Amino acid sequence: MGRVWRSVNLGVKSLLLHKLRSSLTILGVVFGVAAVIMMLAVGEGAARDAQEQIAQLGATNIIYRSVKPSQDAQSQKSGGRPSRVLNYGLKYEDFDRILATVPTITKALPIREIKREVRRSNQSMEARVVGTTHDYQEFNRLQIERGRFLLPSDNEHYENYCVLAAETARTLFPFENPLRQSIKIGSDYYTVVGVTKPRGSTAAIGGSMAAQEYDKDVYIPLNTCRARFGERILSSRAGSQEAEETQLSQITLQVKEIDEVPMTAPVIEAAVQPFHEEKKDVDMVVPYELLEQAKRQAAIFSLVLGSIAAISLIVGGIGIMNIMLATVTERTREIGIRRALGAKRRDITQQFLIETVVLSGIGGLIGVAIGVFVPPLITQFSEIKAVVTPSSVMLSFGVSVLVGIVAGLYPANRAAKMDPIEALRHE
């Protein structure tokens, strides 16, 4: 142990004799380690974002959406002539058929979404009117700030009740409590029974079609929506009118266990797809499959980023090898004297390896400090999410030390193999 300690002491003193050169050599390792940690942090942050958004869809959910057919599909269906009324998407028959034929489904959520102007006195805004049931709150993880959400009885009795999202409530009622107040949607008035907490813009969640500003929604009972708005929507474009007829915008289905998703999805598809084969006007999304795919892509993404950053470590290792080779040449006479005084080859090898490990170790520690400190700043001052994981820190530091050892092996071995007599003659 004493022999090793003397080698460490001698190695550190040798490095301190050339402070600038040692510092510049360390820099290569510092930047390499910091780059690996930061790149992996960015990759991990992106992966977690994607996985969180998909997970919010519900890993036990299966989602069917209405999709507007392409112009080609419309023309084929109407014999080459554009149809004045475009009838597409999910039907209530599809909803009933799924519930009747798929026993593993525990909950089902029908949704109808319509863009409408919502008005209250002199305040108005364009909002997304969502016709749905009481289960929408659970599927979407909505939190109520005031009042309540829709009840099963509201749907059964076709009540003109509504729940306002946070931004909708602020716009229509900037200075008043919205509860028990009335708003106008289309030609009908609705009583406000609840207000949701702010959530902001987010990706598709349990009961929604796509990325939306959820704070600008208005929720009404599905039966009320069907009775008041019907299934046909008229729109005017360039002086002409066209109509779209859609019964349901989306159906979200839930099974009890995540293991039931892979076997339930094909059964649901078989119950729905044959009735929409010609128009291709529905689309199935299975969040569980998307989540697994996102995990695989995240692993590949992290591997690519880590490999790119690892090049910096390799460059740092080449720098260490270059400096140590120069050091061996400079210290040839010193090596000869040590060998003449009884130092063995392993002592010389040990001394030079210690020097490379010290260089790479110090550089690794500084690189870890920078790599851990910078990602939170990236997250704070930009929209990029960066997450440092303990595994990335340990991996980066371990690789930096390993690179130092590998880079020092050849110079150390070269120094140890020197002939003592020839080394003493070196000027």
N, C-alpha and C positions, 0 to 999 in steps of 0.2 A: 504493500500500500504506500509505503514511504517513497518507493521508486516512482510510482505513478504520480504522486503528489509533486515530486521534484520535476517530473516531466511537464506537468501542468504549469507549474511556476515558471519554468524556463520558457515554455511556449508563449505564455502571456507576456513575459518580459520582451521576447523577440518581436511580438506584434506591436508592443508599445514603442519600440525603437523606431517604427515607421508608422506613426499615427495616421497621417494623411492617406497613405497607401492602403492601410488596413480599413480606414473609414470608407474609402471609395469602393473597396472590395465588398464590404458589408452592405453598401447601398443596393447592389445588384440583388442580393438576397432579400433585403427589406422590401423593395418594390415588387419582387416576385411573390413573396408571401402575402403582402397586402393585396396585390392584384387577384390572387387566387381566392382569398376570403371575400373580397368585395364582389367579384364576379359570381361566385357561388351564392352570395347573399342576394344579389339581384335576381338570379335564377330561381332561388328558393322563394323569394317574395312573389315573383310572377306566377310560379307554380301554385302557391297557396291561394293567391287571388282567384285564379282560374278554378281551383278545386272548391273553394268556398262558394263561389257563384253557382257552380254546378250542384254542390251539395245542398244549397238552399232550395234548389228545385225539388229536393226530397229524394233520398236514395231509394225509398220504397214506393215512389210515384211513377206512374206511366202517363204520359201526356199526349193527347191527340189534339191537333190544331186544324182549323179550317184554313185552307190556302187558296188564294184566288188563282184560277187556272190561267195558263199562258194564252196568248192570242191564238196560237195554233190549235190548242185543245178546244177553245171556244168555237173556232171556225169549223173544226171537224164535227163537233157535236151538233151544230146548227146547219150542217150541210154546206159549209162554205160561206154562209151569210151571217153577218154579225147579229147576234140576238139583242133585242132591246132590253130584255130582262135577263140578267146573268144569275142563274140559280146555282149555287155551289155550297160546298162546306158540309159540316156535320149537321145531322138531323136529330130530332128528339127520338126518332125510331132507332138511330144508332145507339143512343144513350140507353134506351130500354133494352135493346138487344144485348148489349154488353153486360148489363146487370143480370139478365136472364140466363146467359150462357157461360159466364166466367165466375165460378164459385169462390175463387181466392180473393176477390175484391172485397175489402172491408169498408171503404168509403168511396164515393164518387161525387165529383163537383162539376156541375154544368155552368158554363159562363157565356154571357152574351155581352159584347163590348161595342159601344157606339160613340162616335164623336158628336157632341151636341154643345150648343151654347147654353150656359147656365146663368140665370139672371136672378138678381134680388134687388128690387128698387132700381136705383141708377147704377148699380154695380153688376158687371157681367164678365164672363170669361169662357174660353173654349175649354171644355173638360172632357174627360173620358168617362162616360156613364157605363157602369158595370152592373149588369143584371146577374144576380147570383143568389146563393143560399147562405144560411148561417155558417156553414162549414168553411166558407171563404176565409174567415178570420184565422182559423187554425192552420189551414193550408198555407196561407201567406204570412203567418206569424205577425199579424197586425196587432198593435197595441192601442187600446182606447184611452184617449186623454180625457174626454168628457162623455157622459151619457153611456150609451151601449151600442153594440153592433146589431145587425139584423137578427130577428128571431124566426124560428120555424113558423110561428103563427102569422108573422108578417107576410110570408110567402103564401101560406094557405088562404088567407083572407084578402089577397091582392091589395095590401095596404099601400097608400102613397107615402111611405116613409123612406128616408134616405140617411146615409151616413156620409159625412164629408171628410175628405182627406185634409191634412193640415193646411196646405197652401190654398186649397179651395175655400176653406173656412176663413182664412185670413183675408182673402181677396173679397169675398162676399160680405163678410162681417168684420170689418177692420176695427170697430170700436164696441161691438156688442157680443153678448153670449149667443151663439147660434142655436142652442137647444130650444126646441119648441117653436122656432121661427120657421117661416115658409120660404122656399125658393121655387123658381119656375124653370122647368125643363120642358122644352117644346111648348105645348099649349096647356100643360098640366102643372099643378102646384104640389109640392112635396114637403112634408114636415120633417125637419132635422131632428133625429133622435140620438145622434152620436157624432163625435169628431175623433179621428185617429191621431196618434202621435206622429211627428215628422219622421220621414224615412229617407227622403231624397231619391236621386236617380240610382237605379240598381239594375242588375241583370234579371232575367226572367226568374221568378220565384213561384213555387208551388202552384198557384192558380193563375198565373198570368201568361199572356202570349209571347211577349218579348220584352226587351229592355224598355222601361217606361219611367216617366216622371210620376211615381206613385203618389206624390203629394198633391197631384192635380186630379184626383179621381173623385167620383161620386158613386156610392154603392146603393143600389135599390133592389128590392125583391125580384127574382127572376120572373115570376108569374106576372108581376106588375109591369115589368119591362116588356114582356111578350104582349100583354093586353094594350098597353099605351102606344108602343112604337111599331108593333107588328113585326113582320119579317122582311119587308121590302124597304130599301133605302133609296131615295131618289137623289141624284146629284146632277148639277148642271156644269157643262164644259163647252166653252166656245159656242154658246148659243144653242147647244143641243142637250137633251136630257138623257140620262141613262139610269137604269135601276139595277140594284143588286139585292138578291134575296138570299139571306143566310139565317138559319135558325139558331145555331150555336157557334160561337167563336172558338170555344175550346172545351174539352172534357178532361179533367184531371182525375186519375184513378189511383187508389192507394191499396197496397197489399200489406199483410201483417208483418211478414219477415222479409228481409232483403234477399234471402235465398230463393224466395218465391218469384222474384222479378224476372229472371231469365226464362222460366217456364211459362209465366203468365203473359208476357209480352207477345209471343207468337199466337197465343189463343185469341187475344184481343184483336190482333191484326187480322186474323182469319175471320173474325166476326164483323169487322168494319170494311176492310180493304176491297172485298169483292163488289160492294155496292158503290164504290168510288173509282173503279178501275179505269173507266173511260175518261173521266175528267181529270183524274189525278189531283183532286181538290182537298185532300187531307194529308197530314204529315204526322208521323209518330215520333216522339222524343222519349228516350229512356235515359233519365239522368244517371242511373247506375252504370250504364255502358259508357256514357260520356265521362263519368268520373274515372273509370278504369283507364279510358283512353288518355285523359288529361294526366294521370299519374305516369303513364308510360312516356308521354311526350315531355313531361317535366324531367324525368330521369335522363332522357336523351339531351334535353336542353342544358341541364346542369353538367352533363358529361362534356358537351361541346364547349361550354363556357370555361369549365375547369381545365380542359385540355389547352385552350387558347392561353389562359392565364399561366398554366404550368410552363409554357415556353419561356416566360420571364424567369422562372426558377432555374430552368436549364441554362439560360444565358448567365444567370448569377453563378451557377456552378462552374461554367466555363471560365468565368472571371476569376474564381477562386483557384482553379487549376493553373491558370496562366500565371497568377501572382506567385503561387507556391513553386512552380517550376523556376521562375526567376529567382525566388528566394533560395532554392537549392543551389543554383549556380553561384549566387552571391556568398553563400555560407559553406562553400566546399571546404575551405581551409578549417573552419570551425568543426565540420563533420570529421575531418581527418584527425584533428586534435582529440576529439571525444573518443573516436575509435582507438587511437593510440593510448589513451588513458584507461582503456578497458571497457568502454561502452559497447554493448552488443548491437547487432543489426536491429533486433526488435526494439531496443531503446530509441534508436534513430527514427525507426518507423513510427513508434508511439509518439515521439515528440512532434513530428510533422502532422500526424493525424490529429493530435490534440489541437494544434494551431488551426487546422481547417474546421474542426468541430466547433471551436470557440468562435471563429468568424461566422460560420453559418448559424450557430446557436444564438449569438447576440443579434445577428441580422434577422433571424426568425422571430425572436421575442419582440423586437421593435416593429417588425412587419405585422405581427399579431395585434399589437397595440393600435397601430394605424388602421388595420383591417376591421377591428371591432369598433373603433371610434367613428369612422367615416360613414358607414351605412345608415345609422340613425339620422345623420345630417342630410344624407341623400333623401331619405323618406320625409324629413321635415320640410326641406326647401324645394321639393319637386313632387310630382305625382307618382314617382317610381317607388314601389314598395320594396325595401331590402331587408331581409331577415337573416341575421347571423346565427348559425347553428353550432353547437359545441363540436360536432363531428367535423365541420369544415375547418375550425380552428386547430383541432388536434391533427387533422390530416395535413394541413398546410405546414404546421410547425414540424411534424414528423418527416415530411418530404424534404423540408429545407435542411434538416440535420442529415438525412440520408444522402441528399445531393452533395453536402459538404464532405461526407465520408468518402463517397464515390470519387468526387473530384480530387480528394487528397491522397487516394490510394497510390496512384501512379507516381506523383512527385515523392511521396514518402518511400515507396519501394525503390525508386531511383536513387534517392539519397542513401538508403540502407545498403545498397549494392556497391557503393563506391569503394574503390581500393584505398585503404588508409594511407599508403605510401604516396600514391598518385595525388590523393587529396591534399596531403601536406605540402607537396611540391607546387600546388596551384597558387598562382599569384592573384 
